[in-house]
Amino acid sequence: MSFYFTIQSEKEITYRQLINELPLENIEFGHLEDIDDYIGENNYKAFIKNKSTRGVNLSYREQNYSVSLNVIASEADFEIALHIVEALSKLTEAEILPEDRETPIDIVTFRKNYDKNWIEEEKYLGVSIFLDKIGNEGDTLEIGCCYMSYLVGPDIHKKLDAGSEKSYYEGLVGYISSTQFWDREKYHIPSVIRFTDKDTDEDKELILLYQNGNQFLSKADEVVLSDGESRIKIPYDKIKLLATEKFHLVDEKQYVVDELTDEEYKNIYLKAVEISSVNKSENTTKPESEIRTQKKWWKFWK
């Protein structure tokens, strides 16, 4: 469900050199700190805000530049990828090896075969999996997008036209590109804490919901809230039961949360205490095997 282009060359290129060769405005490379760095093994995704969905994977290892696209890539992502491939070919004076060919091709052949018509044929590949897994089975899928892992599930699915792969693709691309680019200067991104559950011996992740400041509440297994020296822990999926107008969904389950007042946080904490009590009661009535096999979301194409 991905497509790769490879360019073999000993010549190392910086991100600045690449950007200067691209006929695109407002292109960014996620998490890149210095555009004068050479393209390397770190996969910094190329994207354009409010137009990209998955972004374009770019890396250089063992004298090979790799440019790749993933399922549900937007048309803008496809165009970015083609421009990057052509720019790298020019800068390195090397030919291009597309995934579906056995031998490299020159830029002229590349332009003739990998154009808007090619994009139109490729962009719908993999959409059927979303329709099946989400629409028919009710699962939640996790995909790597420009800044973060993005969750698509039944709630988003209901907002889309599932009448055809074309309409579903267009709706999902529009939804992701309009929601994933929240203000990263405004909202703090807390660290996810990993631990082993002493009751189930399972590895889990938890995140803290704190009061002071704006934050991105990224996916985890559990969320911790505090009241003085007291702490309460609830399943992440229960957050929707205590979310207020200060909680804003950015995908199926993850939120950005505006700063909470003392009273707002206290009320949320008390709701969490109630949820925790109910959850413990429910778990004690379930067979151990059922507790261990509760459905989780799918993770793929990161």
N, C-alpha and C positions, 0 to 999 in steps of 0.2 A: 504494500500500500504506500510505497514511497518511490521516488525516482531520483537517480543519482547521475551527476555528470562528473567526470574525472579529468584532470589536466595534469600530466606528468611533466615536472620541470624542477631543475635544481635552483632556479632563480627564486629568491625570497622577496615577497611583496608586502609592503606595509598597508594598513587599513587606509591611511591617507592617500597613498598612491591609487588604491582601488577606488575610493570615493571620488577622487578627481577625474577618474576615467568614466564614471557612471553618468548617464544622461538623466539622472533622477534627483528630485529635490526632497529634502526632509528625511532621507534614509538614515536609520540608526542601527547600531549594533548593540544588542542588549548586554548590559553589564561590562562593556568595554570601557576601560578607564583612560587609555591613551591611544589616540588614533595613529600615533607614530610607531606603535608596536607592530612587529611583523605578524602576519597571519600565522597562527600556530595550531597546536593540537586542541586548544580550548575552543569549544564550539560556541562562538558568539553569534547569535541569530541576527540576521539582517531583516529589517522590517520598516514599514511606514505606519505611523500611528493612525488609527481609525480607518485603515484600509487593509491591513494585514490580519491574518488569523494565526496561522502556525509560524509564520516567518520562514526564513531560508537558512538552513544549516550550512555553515562554512567552516572548513578546517584545512590544515596542511600538516601532513605527516608522511614520513618516508618518501619525501620528494613527490607527493601527490596532493594536489588541491582537490578537495571534495566539496561539491555543491549539491545539496539535496532538498527535496520537497516532500512533505507528508500529506496524508489524507486530510481533506477539508482545507487545504491551502486555498487562499483567496486568489482571484485573478491577479491582484497586485503582487502577491507572493510569487506567482509564476513569472510575471514580468520582471520582478527583481532578480529572480534566479537566472533568467536568460541573459539579462544585462550583465550580471556578475560573471557568468561563464564567458561571455564574449570579451569583457574587459580583461579578465585573467589571461585569456588566450592571446590578446594583443600585448599585454605587459610582459608575458613570458615568451612570446613568439612560439608557442606550442599548440599542437592540435588538441581537439576535444574528443573525449570518449564518452558518449552517452551510454546509459545502462543497457539500452536495447540494441546496441551495435557491437560487433566483434573487433572492429578496427577503428582507430581515431579518424576524425574528419576535420577539414579546415573550416574557417569561419564562414566562407561562402555557402558551403553545403549545410552548415549548422543553421544559418539564417533561413535557408529555403525549407528546411524540414522541421524546425522547432520555432514555430511562430504562433499567431493567434488561433489558427486552425488546430494546431497541436494542443494548445491550452484547452480549447473547447472540448477536445476528445478526452483529455486526461483528467480534468478537474472533478469529474463526477465519480471517479474510481474510489471505491470504499464507502460511498454514501449508503449503500445497501446494508452495510454492517450496522450503521447507526440506526437505520430504520428497523432492522431486525432486533438488535440487542435492546434498544431503548423502547421503540414503539411496540414490539411484540412481547418482549420478555420483561420490560420494566426495569432494566439495569441502568446503572450510572457509569458512564465511560469517562476516563481521565486521559486528557491529551496534553502534551507539552506545547504551550503557546509562546508568545513573545517574551513575557516576563515570568510566567508562572505556569504551574499545572492548572488546567482548566477543566471543570467538571460539567458534563452534559448529561442530563437525566430526564425523567418523565415530565417535570414541571416546565422545563424549556421546550421539550418535545411538543407539549400541548399548544405552545404559542406559534408553532411552525406549520406550514402547509405540507403535509405528508402525502399529497396526492401523486407526486412524481419525484424522482430523484433530483430533477432540475429545480423544482420549487423548494424542495427541502434543503438542497445545497445553498441556494440563494438566501433562504431565510436564516439558516444556521450561520453562514458566513457573515451576514449582516448583524446578527445578534452578537456573535463573538467579537467582531471588530468594533462594535459600539460599546461594549461593556468591559473589556479586559484592560483598557488603558486608563485606569483610575489614577488619581494624583499621587505619585510616589513621594513627593516632597511633603504633602500634607499628612499622609497616613504612614505611621511607623510600622515596620514589619518585624514582629517579635520572633525570637528563635523558637524552633520546635524542639521540645525536649523528648529524648528517646529513653524508654525504660522497659523493664521486664515485669509484667504483671505477676505478682506473687501467687495469685489464686489460680490463674490459667497457665502460667509459665510462657505466655505469649509476649513477643516484642510489640510494644505499642508506642504511640506518639501522643504527646499532650502539648497544649498551648495555653498561655495565661490570658485571661480577659481582665485587663486592668482598667482602672477608672480614669486616670489622668492622661489626657492626650487622645489623639485620633489613632486608630490602629487598623491593620488588615488582619482579620481573623482567619488565618489559613487553615486548610483542612488538617484534621488530626483525629485520633481515636477519642480523645477526651479533652475537655476544657476545664480549667481550674479557675475558680473565683475566690476572693479572700475578703474577710471582714475582720480587721484587726489581726489577731493571732489565729483566727479560725480560717480553715480552708474547706472548700467543697468542690467535688469533682463530679462532672456529669458527662454522659456520652455526647460527642460532637453533634450527632444527629438531633439531639434534643434542644439545641440552641434556638431553633425556630419557635419553640414554645415560650421562650422568654424574650425574643427579639422585639424591640420597640421601634418607633420611627427613627431612632438614631442608628439602626442597623440597615445597611443597604446591600442587597445581594449583587455580586458581580458575576456569578455563574449559578450553577444549580444549588450549591450549598455554602459557598464561601462569602464572607461579608467584609465590607469596610464599615467601621463603627466610629461614629463621631463621639467626641469627648462627652463623658457622662457626668452629671451633677452628683453630689453626695446622695441625694434622695433617690435619683434614678438608679444609681449603682446598688444602693441598699435594697431597693425593691426587686431588682434583678437577682441579687444574691439570695433573697428570701424565696423567690420562685425556684431558683436552682436547688435550694434545700428541699423543697417539696418534690421536685423532679427526681432528685437523688434518692429520696425515701421511697417513692413509687417504683423507681427502677430497681432498687435492691429487693423490694418485695416481689416484683415480677420475676427477677432472676432466681429467687429461691424456690419458685413454683415450677420452673422449667427444668427438664432433664439436662444434665451436664452436656450431653452431645449436642443438644439444640443450642445451648449458649455458645458453644465453640464453633458452630457452623452457620451463624447468622450471616446473611448475605452482605458482602462488601462490594465496593465499586470496582470496576475493571480499570486496570492501568496499562496503557500501551501507547506505542508511537511517541515516546518522549524524545 
